Amino acid sequence: MKKIILFIVSILFICCSDETEDPINYPLINTWKQVDVIRNGVSRVNECNTQNSITFKDDNSWSWLNHNGENCELDTRGAYIGTWEEKSEGNYVLISSPNENFVMKKENNKIEIQEVDENPNTWIFKK
């Protein structure tokens, strides 16, 4: 009888074990803080742009909060929003709602976003 009870308890233990799979942790999904902006090869970091942040979500959407002005207020446009797509490992394309395109490169805990333009600005963000 003890063997039967031990067998049943063992089966219940095996069948009811907590083996849930971890969700896929996509390394881009997060909120990133701006640490620099480079215009014409020159760093233009200031108090306002270090308050900027960009958030990437797992539904391939992103939103970019941009601060400027004397009091570093949120840009009058509000958040820049759009979709992102990974083109190759660490290389992305960002498309915003008014059809502005950006390219982005991710290396470890740093991303660089660049305008698709003749004289592009480069924004640098870190986690």
Buried (B, 14 or more C-beta within 10 A) or exposed (E): EEEEEEEEEEEEEEEEEEEEEEEEEEEBEBEBEBBBBBEEEEEEEEEBBBBBBBBBBEEEEBBBBBBBEEEBEBBEEEBBEBBBEBEEEBEBBBBBEEEEEBBBEBEEEEBBBBBEEEEBBBBBBEE
